[in-house]
Amino acid sequence: MLTILINFSTLKSGGGQNVALNFLYAVRSLPLQDVNCWYLVAKDSEVHRLLKQHGSHQYVVVPRNALLRILYEVFWGWRILKKHRIDIVYSYFGYAWFPKRWPQISGSADSNLYFPEIDFWSGYRGVSRLKRWVIDQYRLFCVKRANAVIFENAAMEKRGRNIHGLKNTCVIKPSIYITEQTCDFKAIQNIEPGLKRGLFLCGWQLNKNVMLIPLIAAEMKKRNRPLLFVLTAPRDGSSLYKQFCSLLQQYGVESLVTLTGPAIKDQLACLYDRIDYVFLLSQLESFSNNIIEAWYYQKPLLIADEIWAHSICDEAAFYTKRNDIKDIADKLCLLMDSEDLCSNLVEHGTIMLKQYPSIGERIVQEIEYVKQVHQRC
């Protein structure tokens, strides 16, 4: 019996947390043989709450704060591994600071580590930019320290091997898993009938180009083609939130943008049901749940005209210059005016979706790779 510690402790929000939830929802129904799984989770995360709710999983809770979590791993981690007779650690995304005598596989989705020619943090200055550079160097060190690395796309794996000298790697495509849904997105229930809605499913991430939303809304208003922009970022009083609100006032588009706050997994179907288009204007992504969810929920995807996006989406997305307000507005008008265009994008999305594994198939692939790495170590 192989005992695996599945490390979800770094997944506390966003797409990474949804991936962990997908795993836990699906793994219960899989006939995994000769495998015993323990889980490492951050305190009070959605993953932690789900495990408590189910009550049937074996798990260990670690501090939510990153520094405290690392200290916990360094000073107490070996006790966890020894107590539960762990054979190998699979850190879903990230890395755990356990003794090297326990082999560890790391999932890596930090695309900017593998495309150093792109100034990923161009929107940041001073201490904020330095902080992100230090974090990137830490993440790269951890990836190199892992016994093996799992990627979500082949381009990143190839660059990981060529640029950083990674040797033990594999590619496992992402999947989607649908749960029973609740519907309480009241923030977008009582909107003017006939007003189209576009979704930015992300937080305050400059990589997603969220600061362009007020400008795009203003351009669409100017063209007498108003569109409601739904952004799942929190009203958290952060500097980016204040900057965003200032832009809304400056361009007079407060009524055309709504902030719903982060969407939990059980709300996704409801959220997608109430929007018409999905935006993904990122400079760089390894992959994004926004893509596969847009395909699954059959919504046209307006995406950045970048190499990474073409390699993933092919004809299943509508491409736009990510920093060009007029081009984005032009593409939006085309979508609003052409049902055939929207239908064609949805059709290609459905075709692309078939190339991705089910959540069960993905988990089986992951476990098989973990077994292979354990045999080699």
N, C-alpha and C positions, 0 to 999 in steps of 0.2 A: 504494500500500500504506500503510494507516494503522497506525502503531506505537503501541500502548497500553501504558503501564506500569500493571499492576494492583497496587495497593498493599495487601498483606496484613500489613504490619509491625506493626499494632496488635493483631492477632488472635493471642493467645497461649494462650487457654484458653476454656472454656465454649462457649456457643452460637455466638459469632462465629467461633471457630476451626472449628467444624463446618461452618459456612456456606462458609468458604474451602476446606475439604477437599472439600465437595460440588462446588464449582466445578471444582477440579482433577481430581477423578475423572471428571467428565462432559465437560469441554471437549475431552479427547483424541479423543472419538468424534464431535465436531461438525464439519461441513464449513464452517467459518467462512471466508468469502472476503474477500480484500482487507484482511485484518487480521493483524498480527503482534503477539503478546503477550509482554511481559516481566513478571516478577514481583519485587516487593520484599517480603522476608520477614524475620521476626525470627529471630535465631540460635537454633538448637536447639529451635525450636517444632515442633509436629507437622507444620505446613505445610512447614517447611524440610526435615524428615526425609522427607516424602513426595516432595518435589521431588528430593532426592538419590537416593532409591530408584528413581524413574522414570528419571532421567537424561536425559530428552528435552526438558525445559523450559528456557527461558532465565530465569535469576533472579539477583538481587543480594541478598546477606545484609547486614542492618544490625544494630546492637546491640539486645539484648533490653530493656535498661533504657530507660525512656521518655525521660529527659533526654539520655542519650548518643545515642539515636536522633534526637532533634530536632537536636542539635548536628551529627550526621553529615549530616542533611538540609540544614541551613543552609550548612555549609562544603564539603560534597562532593556534594550532590544535583545541582547543575547539571552537574557533570562526568559523572555517571551518565546524565543525560538527553541531554546532548550526545553522549557516546560511543556510545550505542545509538540515537541519532536518534529519540528519543521525541517523538511529536506531542501526546499528551494523557495525563493521569494520572487514573486512576479509583481513589480511595481507598475501599476497600469499606466500612469504617466508620472514621470519623476523618478525618485530614487530614495531609498531608505538607508540610513547609516548604520548598517549591521556589520558585524565582523566578516571578513572576506571568506572565512571558511564555509559560510553559507552562500552558495551561488545565487546571483540575482539577475533577473531579466528586467529591462527597463523599456517601457513604451515611450516613444519620443514623438511629439507633435509640435515642437517649437521650430517652425519652418525657417525662421530667420537665422538659426544656427547653421543652416545648410545653404543659405544664399547670402554669403557675406558681402557680395557686391551691391546688395540693396540696402540703402540706409533706412532700415526698418523703423528706427526711433527718430526720424527727422522732425517730427512734431514736438519733440521734447528738448529742453535746454537745461544747462547748468547741472545742479545736483540731481534733478529728476532724471536726466539723461544718463548721468554717471551711475546712478542706482540701477538702472535697467541694464547698463553694460556689465556691471558687476554680477547681476543675477544671471545674465546670459553666460558669462564665463563660468559661473558655478554650475549651471545646467550642463554645459559642454563637458566640464570635468567629470560630472556624474555619469553622463552617457558613456564616456570613455572608460570609466571605472567598472561599468556593468559587464557581466559575463556575456550578455547578448542583448540585442536591441530589436524591438518590433516597430516597424513603420506602417503608416497608413497608405502611402503611395510609393511607387517605384522610383520616382525622380528624387525624392528625399533619401531613399536607401542608397541609390547610386552615388549621390553627393556625399553621404555619410562615409561611404567606403573610400571615395576618391580624395575628398578634402581632409577628412579627419582620421582616415586609416582604420575605420571600424571593420572588423573581420566577421564576427558572428552576428548576422542580421537576417531578417526575413520581412516580408510584406504581408499583412493581413488586412484586407479591406474592411472598412466600417460597415455597420448594419443599423437597422432601425427596429425598434420594438414598441408596439402600441399597447397601452394599458387602458383600463377603464377610466373614463374621463369625467371631470367635473366642469361646470361652465359658470364661472363667476367673474369674467372679465367685464365688470360693469363700466369700466372706463371707456369702452368702445361700444356699448349697447345702444345708447341714445344719440346716435349721430344722424345728421340730416340725411334723409332718404336720397339715394342716387349718388351720394358722394363716394367716389372710389377710395380705397384704402391701401396704403403700401406699408409693409412691415420691415423694420430694422430689428431683428431679434438679437440684441446684444446690449452690453452695458456701455459705460463711458470709455470706449476703446477708440483711440485716434486712428488705429489701423483700419477700422471699419468705416472711416470717413463720416462719423455721426455729426461732426460740426458743419457739414455741408447741408444738412437737412433744412435749416431755416432758409438758406439761399435757394435750394431747389423749390421749396414751398413757395417762396416769393416769386420765382420765375414762372411757376405754374399758375399762380394767382394773376400775374401780369398777363399771361396768355388767356386768361378767363377759362382755365382748365384746372380748377382747384382739386387738390388731392389731399386726403387726410393721411398724415404720417404717424404711424404707431411705432413708438420706440420703447423697448422694454428696459430702459435704464431707470435707476431709482432717483427719487427726489432726495438726495442725500446731503445736499449742502456743500458738496465738493467744489473745488475750483472749476472743474470742467462743467459741472451742473450750472454754476453761476454764469460761466461764459456762454453756455448754450441758451439759458434764459435771456441773457442780455441780447443775444443775436435774434431771438424770437421777437423781442420788443423792438429792436432796431428795424427789423424788416416788416413788422406789423402782421405776423403770421401766428400769433399765439393760438388762435382758434383752429389752425390747420395742423397742429402737432399735439399729440397726447402721449404722456409718459405713464405707462401702465405699471412700472416696476417689474422686477424679474418675474418670469413665468416659470412656475414649477411644472414638472413633467406632466402631471395629470390635467393641466390646463391647455396643453399644446393644441389638441384637436379643436377645442373651442376657439382658441386664438386664431388658428389658420382658417377656420370656417368663416371668420368675420373680416378677413382681409382679401384683397384682390391680387396683389403683387408682392413678391419677396425681393428685398434689396440685399446685395452683398457686394459692397464697394471696397473690399479689402485690397491692400497693396500686395499682401502675401498670405497664403493659408497652406497648411499641410492638407487639410480637408476641413469641411465645416458641416455641422449638422443642418445648417440652414439649407444646404444644397439638397441633401437626401430627403429632408422633410418637405421642401417645396415640391419635389417630385412625387413623394408619397401622397401629399394632400392636394396634388394637382393644381398648383398655383404657378403662374409664369414667373420665372426667375430673371431679374435684371442684375447682371453681374459685371464686375470690373473686367475690362478688356486686357487681361494679363495672361502670360503664358501658363501660369499655374491653373487658371480658371478654364482655359481652352483644353488643357490636358485632362481635366476631370469631367467637364460638362459636354464638350463637343457641340452638338446641335441642340442640346437640351437646356440652353440658356440664351438670353438676349444680351449682347455685349455693348458696353458703353465706356467711354473714357472717364475714368473714375474721378478726375478733378475738373472736368469740363461741365459746368452747370448747364449750358445750352445744349450740349450733346445729350446729357441725361434727360433734360426736359423733352428734347426731340424724340428720344426713344420711348419715354413715357407716353407721349401723345400718340405714337404709333401703336403702342399696346392698347391704349384706350379706344383707338379708332378701328382696330382690326380684331374681330373675334377669331378670324382664321389664323392670324399670327399667334394669338394666345393658345388656341387649340393645338397648333403645330408644336409649340414649345412644350405643352403638357404631354402630348403624345410621345415626343422624343424623351421626355423625362421618365415616362412609364417604361419605355424601352431600356433606358440606361439603368433604371432601378433593378431590372432583372439580372444585371451583371454583378450585383452585390449580394453577399451571403445573407441568409437569415441570421437572426441573433444566435440561434442554436448552432448553425453551421460555423459561425465565427468563434463561438466559445470552444467548440470541438477543435478547431484549428489551433486556437491558443493553447489549449491543454496539451495537444499533441506536440506542439513546439516546446512547451515547458518540459515535457518528458524527454525529448531529444536532447535539450541542453543539459538536463540533469544527468543523462547517461554519459555525456561527453566530459562533464566536470569531475 
